[in-house]
């Protein structure tokens, strides 16, 4: 449950929106999906947080990571270049400065 941190995200619809159950971060893969050159990841924070975004392939290998940056409330859109990735399915994860998973999802690279 959300009280003890064992359930971190809830998938809210088929477009891969995710919502953190503590309501401190809300994230979604905004557009496009499938993607060709860039994905845009929208997220909201209720308080300043140091955030890192990572992209992994289906085997769990990290293929892209943003540098840690502090994001202030409320809304942010991060552009992530994916043009050099091979076609396939990838996962994204938003982590805070303590490496705690805040939100995650999946997208398709054309």
Helices and strands as residue ranges (DSSP letters): E 9-11, E 17-20, E 25-31, E 38-45, E 49-57, E 62-65, E 69-71, E 74-81, E 88-96, E 101-109
